[in-house]
Amino acid sequence: MKIIISYPPLAGKGSPMLTQNRQFQWYHVPSYIYPLVPAWAATLLQKDGFEVLWNDAIAEQWSYEQFTAFFEREKPDLVAFETKTPVVRQHWRIIDRLKEIHPGCRFVLMGDHVTALPSESMQNSKVDYVLTGGDYDFSLLAIARHLRDGEPLPAGVWYRQDGTIKNTGSFQLNHDLNQLPFIDRELTKAHLYGEKWKRRQPFFYTMAGRDCPWHKCTFCAWTTTYPTFRTRRPENLLDEIGFLIEEHNAREIFDDTGTFPTGGWLTQFCQGMIERGYNNEVLFSCNMRFGYLKPKQVELMKRAGFRKLKMGLESASQATLDRLCKGITVQQIWDDCRLISQAGLDIHLTIMVGYPWETRADACRTLEMARELMESGQVEMLQSTVVVPYPGTPLYRESVENDWLLFAPDDYEKFDMSRPVLKTPDMEPAEVSQLCADIYKIFLSPRFVLRQLMRTRSLQDVDYLWRGLKAVIGHIRDFLR
């Protein structure tokens, strides 16, 4: 039985940021994030005796003609697509066209959008299965076994039977992540992936948990797929890091868990990094929440080889943080930035603009806070996006109920980050986009540029700055189309 896990080519305003990403965006300067859960699915399937092909046509920059030729040549039995709101209709059309080419092939859709609205894809396309929940590595293996061995379908699957749409009930997140094998990085072409801010090659991704212990932020699409938090044991992740160093010569790693585990788990992990000497082999970065770290933990993380923490500022308005259920204060953001930067760790801020209750003054306050943190050296990097409420999130439900959307709730292509999605009290859509671009322009401010030049010590640093400059210019263009 031949199975393809695929990201087919998509038509749009640049390169689509789709894989392993909590928000979708078209980029002028492509960045390809490794899709860890689908990569685990490919590995599980191959270990179970299935013939598996990894086909990321986006990362390999294939044309649609190349993709369809590949499909016709391989004649797979099962094809799985990870999808998101702005491109789900494109995936429906692609499935329907491929069904005409090879009617016997079965198709699977998975991801946060179809978890929120599973029946919609069944009704609007010829897809055979919709997987709900975030453990679609385990679920895809179960579907393959169902087709090959006659095993029952797992919970959380929508399917067709005699022309009728049926489902197996609510998805379950009861899988033991420690039972997962280490991902086959060659099968899944890990060399294709990496972010613009990486410093060293080879660069790899890991995932310690699924997905965030807070799981209350009203805007986060992954609260739809991962409403509970589970982790691998610290030793399990350490073993994988050792495997990546020994087998793939890893020199930099980013863990893409929504929030890296803290508390005693973090202490054990850091101690293991130091005891095994991995802190001298790799730079390690991860996602983190404000308010989760103590001074001694930050110092230990530095000794353990941590380099960068990606953290959500979102807004400088306490009222907005409260409405988003972030569970943090503006003062905690200031305090943690100072604590973390003084320990020698870099901070990568994520910021959003265009909340339906925020004024221009609120947004400008966020811009000024970001500017001060960047120019003072407390923050090394940031990214800015417009607020996008995805189906399944509390913010989407609020937006529909309060008539905050600028267009119909199912006009999904417009949720693609190329324009504001929500009405704002005193800003036109063009002003919201301009503010996003202005936040990126902080990278070009004389104070920030001078500080970065003073940190430059090697040709590697020069290359890092050059790549960063190209990315910044690309992001400014992303919001000034």
C-alpha positions as CSV (number, residue, x, y, z in Angstrom):
1,M,0.0,0.0,0.0
2,K,1.5,3.3,-1.1
3,I,0.9,6.4,0.9
4,I,1.9,10.0,0.1
5,I,2.0,12.8,2.7
6,S,1.9,15.9,0.6
7,Y,1.9,19.7,0.6
8,P,0.7,20.4,-3.0
9,P,1.6,23.6,-4.7
10,L,-0.8,26.5,-3.9
11,A,-1.7,29.6,-5.8
12,G,-1.4,32.9,-3.9
13,K,0.6,36.0,-3.1
14,G,4.0,34.4,-2.5
15,S,5.2,31.3,-0.7
16,P,2.6,29.9,1.7
17,M,3.6,29.4,5.4
18,L,1.5,26.3,6.1
19,T,3.5,23.6,7.8
20,Q,3.7,23.3,11.6
21,N,2.4,26.8,11.9
22,R,-0.2,28.3,14.1
23,Q,-0.9,31.1,11.7
24,F,-0.9,31.1,7.9
25,Q,0.8,33.8,5.9
26,W,2.1,34.4,2.3
27,Y,5.8,35.3,2.4
28,H,7.9,37.2,-0.2
29,V,11.0,35.6,1.3
30,P,10.1,31.9,1.9
31,S,10.6,30.2,5.2
32,Y,9.9,26.5,5.6
33,I,9.0,25.2,9.0
34,Y,9.4,21.4,9.5
35,P,6.0,19.7,9.9
36,L,6.8,17.5,12.9
37,V,3.5,15.7,13.4
38,P,3.2,14.7,9.7
39,A,6.8,13.7,9.7
40,W,6.1,11.4,12.7
41,A,3.2,10.0,10.7
42,A,5.5,9.2,7.7
43,T,7.9,7.5,10.1
44,L,5.2,5.5,11.9
45,L,3.7,4.4,8.6
46,Q,7.1,3.3,7.1
47,K,7.9,1.3,10.3
48,D,4.6,-0.5,10.0
49,G,5.5,-1.7,6.5
50,F,3.7,0.8,4.3
51,E,5.5,2.4,1.3
52,V,5.7,6.1,2.2
53,L,6.6,9.1,0.0
54,W,7.2,12.5,1.4
55,N,6.1,15.2,-1.0
56,D,6.4,18.9,0.1
57,A,5.9,20.5,-3.3
58,I,6.0,23.9,-1.5
59,A,9.4,23.6,0.0
60,E,10.7,22.0,-3.2
61,Q,9.1,24.8,-5.2
62,W,7.4,22.5,-7.6
63,S,4.9,23.7,-10.2
64,Y,1.4,22.2,-10.2
65,E,2.3,20.4,-13.4
66,Q,5.2,18.7,-11.7
67,F,3.0,17.7,-8.8
68,T,0.3,16.2,-11.0
69,A,2.9,14.3,-13.0
70,F,4.3,12.9,-9.8
71,F,0.8,11.8,-8.7
72,E,0.0,10.2,-12.0
73,R,3.4,8.4,-12.0
74,E,3.1,7.1,-8.4
75,K,-0.6,6.2,-8.4
76,P,-0.8,6.2,-4.5
77,D,-3.5,4.3,-2.5
78,L,-3.8,7.1,0.1
79,V,-2.8,10.8,0.1
80,A,-2.8,13.0,3.2
81,F,-2.8,16.9,3.2
82,E,-2.4,19.1,6.2
83,T,-4.6,22.2,5.6
84,K,-5.5,25.5,7.1
85,T,-8.3,28.0,6.7
86,P,-7.0,30.2,3.9
87,V,-6.2,27.3,1.6
88,V,-8.8,24.7,2.5
89,R,-10.8,25.5,-0.6
90,Q,-7.7,25.0,-2.8
91,H,-7.2,21.7,-1.2
92,W,-10.8,20.7,-1.9
93,R,-10.3,21.6,-5.6
94,I,-7.0,19.7,-5.8
95,I,-8.6,16.6,-4.2
96,D,-11.5,16.7,-6.7
97,R,-9.1,17.0,-9.6
98,L,-6.9,14.2,-8.4
99,K,-9.9,12.0,-7.9
100,E,-10.6,12.3,-11.6
101,I,-7.1,11.2,-12.5
102,H,-7.0,8.3,-10.1
103,P,-10.5,7.5,-8.7
104,G,-9.2,4.6,-6.5
105,C,-7.0,6.9,-4.4
106,R,-8.3,7.8,-1.0
107,F,-7.7,11.3,0.4
108,V,-7.2,12.6,4.0
109,L,-7.4,16.1,5.3
110,M,-6.0,17.0,8.8
111,G,-5.3,20.2,10.8
112,D,-7.0,22.8,12.9
113,H,-9.5,24.0,10.3
114,V,-11.0,20.6,9.6
115,T,-10.9,19.8,13.3
116,A,-13.2,22.8,13.9
117,L,-15.4,22.2,10.8
118,P,-15.1,18.5,9.8
119,S,-18.4,18.0,8.0
120,E,-17.8,21.1,5.8
121,S,-14.9,19.4,4.0
122,M,-16.9,16.2,3.6
123,Q,-19.8,18.1,2.1
124,N,-17.7,20.4,-0.2
125,S,-15.2,18.0,-1.6
126,K,-14.6,14.3,-2.5
127,V,-12.2,13.8,0.5
128,D,-12.6,10.4,2.0
129,Y,-11.4,11.0,5.5
130,V,-11.2,14.0,7.8
131,L,-9.0,13.6,10.9
132,T,-9.8,15.8,13.9
133,G,-7.5,16.6,16.8
134,G,-3.8,17.1,16.7
135,D,-2.5,13.5,16.9
136,Y,-2.9,12.9,13.2
137,D,0.3,10.9,13.1
138,F,-1.4,8.2,15.2
139,S,-4.7,8.7,13.4
140,L,-3.2,8.4,9.9
141,L,-1.5,5.1,10.9
142,A,-4.8,3.9,12.2
143,I,-6.6,4.7,8.9
144,A,-3.9,2.9,6.9
145,R,-4.2,-0.1,9.1
146,H,-8.0,0.1,8.7
147,L,-7.6,-0.1,4.9
148,R,-4.9,-2.8,4.9
149,D,-5.9,-4.9,7.9
150,G,-9.5,-4.2,8.6
151,E,-8.8,-2.6,12.0
152,P,-11.6,-0.3,13.3
153,L,-11.2,3.5,12.7
154,P,-10.0,5.5,15.6
155,A,-12.0,8.2,17.4
156,G,-12.3,11.5,15.8
157,V,-12.5,10.4,12.1
158,W,-15.1,11.5,9.6
159,Y,-15.7,9.2,6.7
160,R,-18.2,8.1,4.0
161,Q,-20.2,4.9,4.1
162,D,-22.6,4.0,1.3
163,G,-22.8,7.7,0.3
164,T,-23.5,8.8,3.9
165,I,-21.2,11.0,6.0
166,K,-20.4,9.4,9.3
167,N,-17.9,9.9,12.2
168,T,-16.4,8.0,15.0
169,G,-17.1,10.6,17.7
170,S,-14.8,13.1,19.5
171,F,-11.1,12.8,19.0
172,Q,-8.9,11.6,21.9
173,L,-5.5,12.8,23.0
174,N,-4.5,9.7,25.0
175,H,-1.5,8.6,23.0
176,D,1.9,8.2,24.8
177,L,4.3,10.5,23.1
178,N,7.2,8.6,24.5
179,Q,6.2,5.6,22.3
180,L,6.9,7.6,19.2
181,P,10.0,6.6,17.2
182,F,12.6,9.3,16.4
183,I,11.5,10.9,13.1
184,D,13.2,9.6,10.0
185,R,14.8,12.8,8.9
186,E,16.0,11.4,5.5
187,L,12.5,10.0,4.6
188,T,11.0,13.4,5.4
189,K,13.7,15.5,3.8
190,A,14.5,17.5,6.9
191,H,17.3,19.4,4.9
192,L,14.5,21.4,3.2
193,Y,13.4,23.2,6.3
194,G,14.7,26.0,8.5
195,E,14.0,29.5,9.6
196,K,15.7,32.7,8.6
197,W,17.0,33.4,12.1
198,K,19.0,30.2,12.4
199,R,22.7,30.7,13.1
200,R,24.2,27.2,12.4
201,Q,23.8,24.4,10.0
202,P,22.7,21.6,10.1
203,F,19.5,22.9,11.8
204,F,16.7,20.6,13.0
205,Y,13.4,20.8,14.8
206,T,12.1,18.8,17.8
207,M,8.8,18.7,19.7
208,A,8.9,18.0,23.4
209,G,5.1,18.3,23.9
210,R,1.7,18.9,22.4
211,D,1.1,21.8,22.7
212,C,0.9,24.4,25.5
213,P,0.1,24.0,29.2
214,W,-1.9,27.3,29.2
215,H,-4.1,26.5,26.2
216,K,-6.5,29.4,26.9
217,C,-5.4,32.1,24.5
218,T,-8.6,33.0,22.6
219,F,-6.8,33.5,19.2
220,C,-4.7,30.3,19.1
221,A,-5.8,27.8,16.5
222,W,-3.9,25.0,18.1
223,T,-6.1,25.1,21.2
224,T,-8.6,23.5,18.8
225,T,-6.3,20.5,18.0
226,Y,-4.5,20.3,21.4
227,P,-6.9,21.2,24.3
228,T,-4.8,19.3,26.7
229,F,-1.0,19.3,27.2
230,R,1.2,16.3,27.1
231,T,5.0,15.9,27.1
232,R,7.7,13.4,26.4
233,R,10.0,12.5,29.2
234,P,13.1,14.8,29.4
235,E,15.3,11.8,28.8
236,N,13.4,10.9,25.6
237,L,14.0,14.4,24.1
238,L,17.7,14.3,25.2
239,D,18.1,10.9,23.5
240,E,16.7,12.4,20.3
241,I,19.1,15.4,20.5
242,G,21.9,12.9,20.9
243,F,20.7,11.0,17.9
244,L,20.5,14.2,15.8
245,I,24.1,15.2,16.9
246,E,25.5,11.7,16.2
247,E,23.6,10.7,13.1
248,H,23.0,14.1,11.4
249,N,25.8,16.4,12.9
250,A,23.1,18.7,14.3
251,R,24.5,22.1,15.4
252,E,21.3,24.0,16.1
253,I,17.9,22.8,17.2
254,F,14.5,24.6,17.7
255,D,11.8,22.9,19.7
256,D,8.4,23.8,18.3
257,T,6.2,22.8,21.2
258,G,3.7,25.7,21.8
259,T,5.3,26.3,25.1
260,F,8.4,24.4,26.2
261,P,7.8,22.4,29.4
262,T,9.0,24.3,32.6
263,G,9.3,23.4,36.3
264,G,11.0,20.2,37.3
265,W,10.8,19.0,33.7
266,L,12.9,21.9,32.5
267,T,15.4,21.5,35.3
268,Q,15.9,17.8,34.4
269,F,16.3,18.6,30.8
270,C,18.9,21.3,31.3
271,Q,20.9,19.2,33.7
272,G,20.8,16.4,31.1
273,M,22.1,18.8,28.4
274,I,25.0,19.8,30.6
275,E,25.8,16.2,31.8
276,R,25.8,14.8,28.3
277,G,27.8,17.7,26.9
278,Y,25.2,18.6,24.4
279,N,25.4,22.2,25.5
280,N,28.8,22.3,23.8
281,E,27.5,20.7,20.6
282,V,24.3,22.5,19.7
283,L,22.5,25.8,20.2
284,F,19.0,25.1,21.5
285,S,15.9,27.4,21.1
286,C,12.2,27.0,21.9
287,N,8.8,28.7,22.3
288,M,8.2,30.1,25.8
289,R,5.5,32.0,27.7
290,F,6.1,35.2,29.8
291,G,5.6,34.6,33.5
292,Y,6.8,31.0,33.4
293,L,10.5,31.3,34.2
294,K,12.4,32.0,37.5
295,P,15.9,33.6,37.6
296,K,17.7,30.4,38.5
297,Q,15.9,28.6,35.6
298,V,17.0,31.2,33.1
299,E,20.6,30.9,34.3
300,L,20.5,27.1,34.1
301,M,19.0,27.3,30.5
302,K,22.0,29.5,29.5
303,R,24.5,27.0,30.8
304,A,22.5,24.2,29.1
305,G,23.1,25.7,25.7
306,F,19.8,27.6,25.1
307,R,20.1,30.5,22.7
308,K,16.7,32.0,21.8
309,L,13.2,32.0,23.4
310,K,10.3,32.9,21.1
311,M,7.6,34.6,23.3
312,G,4.2,36.2,22.7
313,L,4.0,39.9,23.6
314,E,0.8,40.3,21.4
315,S,-0.1,43.7,22.8
316,A,1.1,46.4,25.2
317,S,-2.4,46.9,26.4
318,Q,-3.3,45.1,29.6
319,A,-7.0,45.2,28.6
320,T,-6.2,43.3,25.4
321,L,-4.0,40.7,27.2
322,D,-6.9,40.1,29.6
323,R,-9.4,39.8,26.8
324,L,-7.2,37.3,25.0
325,C,-6.9,35.3,28.3
326,K,-3.1,35.5,28.0
327,G,-2.7,35.2,31.8
328,I,0.2,37.7,31.9
329,T,0.7,41.4,32.7
330,V,2.5,44.0,30.7
331,Q,4.9,44.4,33.6
332,Q,5.7,40.7,33.5
333,I,6.7,41.2,29.9
334,W,9.1,44.0,30.8
335,D,10.5,42.1,33.8
336,D,11.0,38.9,31.9
337,C,12.7,40.6,28.9
338,R,15.2,42.2,31.3
339,L,15.7,38.9,33.2
340,I,16.2,36.7,30.1
341,S,18.4,39.2,28.2
342,Q,20.6,39.8,31.3
343,A,21.2,36.0,31.5
344,G,22.5,36.2,27.9
345,L,19.6,34.6,26.1
346,D,18.0,36.1,23.0
347,I,14.3,36.9,22.8
348,H,12.1,36.7,19.7
349,L,8.8,38.6,20.2
350,T,5.6,37.8,18.4
351,I,3.2,40.8,18.1
352,M,-0.3,41.2,16.6
353,V,-2.1,44.3,15.4
354,G,-5.8,44.8,14.5
355,Y,-7.8,43.7,17.5
356,P,-11.4,44.7,17.1
357,W,-11.4,46.6,20.4
358,E,-8.0,48.4,20.2
359,T,-7.6,52.0,19.1
360,R,-4.8,53.5,17.1
361,A,-3.3,54.7,20.3
362,D,-3.3,51.2,21.8
363,A,-1.5,49.9,18.6
364,C,1.0,52.7,18.7
365,R,1.7,51.9,22.4
366,T,2.6,48.3,21.3
367,L,4.8,49.7,18.6
368,E,6.7,51.9,21.0
369,M,7.1,49.1,23.6
370,A,8.5,46.8,20.9
371,R,10.8,49.6,19.8
372,E,12.2,50.2,23.3
373,L,12.7,46.5,23.9
374,M,14.6,46.1,20.6
375,E,16.7,49.3,20.7
376,S,17.7,48.7,24.4
377,G,19.0,45.3,23.5
378,Q,16.5,43.4,25.7
379,V,15.0,41.8,22.6
380,E,16.9,40.5,19.6
381,M,14.1,39.8,17.1
382,L,10.4,40.2,16.5
383,Q,7.6,39.3,14.1
384,S,4.4,41.2,13.5
385,T,1.1,39.9,12.1
386,V,-2.5,41.1,11.7
387,V,-5.0,39.4,14.0
388,V,-6.6,36.5,12.3
389,P,-9.5,34.6,14.2
390,Y,-9.5,31.0,12.9
391,P,-12.6,28.9,13.0
392,G,-12.8,26.8,16.2
393,T,-11.2,29.6,18.4
394,P,-13.1,31.7,20.9
395,L,-12.0,34.8,19.0
396,Y,-13.6,33.5,15.8
397,R,-16.9,32.9,17.7
398,E,-16.7,36.4,19.2
399,S,-16.0,37.9,15.8
400,V,-19.0,36.3,14.2
401,E,-21.4,37.1,17.1
402,N,-20.3,40.7,17.3
403,D,-20.1,41.4,13.6
404,W,-16.4,42.2,13.8
405,L,-15.4,40.5,10.5
406,L,-14.8,42.7,7.5
407,F,-16.2,40.0,5.2
408,A,-18.3,36.8,5.4
409,P,-17.2,34.3,8.1
410,D,-16.6,31.6,5.4
411,D,-14.7,33.8,3.0
412,Y,-11.7,31.8,4.0
413,E,-9.2,33.0,1.4
414,K,-9.2,36.4,3.0
415,F,-7.9,34.9,6.3
416,D,-4.5,34.7,4.6
417,M,-2.6,37.6,6.5
418,S,-2.4,39.7,3.4
419,R,-5.0,42.1,4.8
420,P,-6.7,42.9,8.1
421,V,-9.6,40.6,8.9
422,L,-11.3,42.5,11.7
423,K,-13.0,45.9,12.0
424,T,-11.1,48.3,14.4
425,P,-12.5,51.3,16.3
426,D,-10.6,54.1,14.6
427,M,-8.2,52.5,12.0
428,E,-8.8,51.7,8.4
429,P,-7.4,48.3,7.1
430,A,-4.5,50.1,5.3
431,E,-3.5,51.7,8.7
432,V,-3.4,48.3,10.4
433,S,-1.2,46.9,7.6
434,Q,1.0,49.9,7.8
435,L,1.5,49.4,11.6
436,C,2.6,45.9,11.0
437,A,5.2,47.1,8.5
438,D,6.2,49.9,10.9
439,I,6.9,47.3,13.6
440,Y,9.3,45.5,11.2
441,K,10.9,48.8,10.4
442,I,12.3,48.8,14.0
443,F,15.0,46.5,12.6
444,L,16.2,49.4,10.4
445,S,16.4,52.0,13.2
446,P,19.9,53.4,13.7
447,R,20.0,52.4,17.5
448,F,19.1,48.8,16.7
449,V,21.4,48.6,13.7
450,L,24.3,50.0,15.7
451,R,23.7,47.6,18.5
452,Q,23.7,44.6,16.1
453,L,26.9,45.8,14.4
454,M,28.6,46.0,17.8
455,R,27.7,42.3,18.4
456,T,29.2,41.2,15.1
457,R,32.3,39.0,15.7
458,S,32.6,36.7,12.7
459,L,31.7,36.1,9.1
460,Q,28.9,33.9,10.4
461,D,27.5,36.9,12.2
462,V,27.7,39.0,9.0
463,D,25.8,36.3,7.1
464,Y,23.2,36.2,9.9
465,L,22.6,40.0,9.7
466,W,22.4,39.8,5.9
467,R,19.8,37.1,5.9
468,G,17.9,39.0,8.6
469,L,17.9,42.2,6.5
470,K,16.5,40.4,3.5
471,A,13.8,38.8,5.6
472,V,12.9,42.2,7.2
473,I,12.5,43.8,3.7
474,G,10.4,40.9,2.7
475,H,8.1,41.2,5.7
476,I,7.6,44.9,5.1
477,R,6.6,44.1,1.5
478,D,4.2,41.4,2.9
479,F,2.1,44.1,4.5
480,L,2.5,46.8,1.9
481,R,1.2,45.0,-1.1
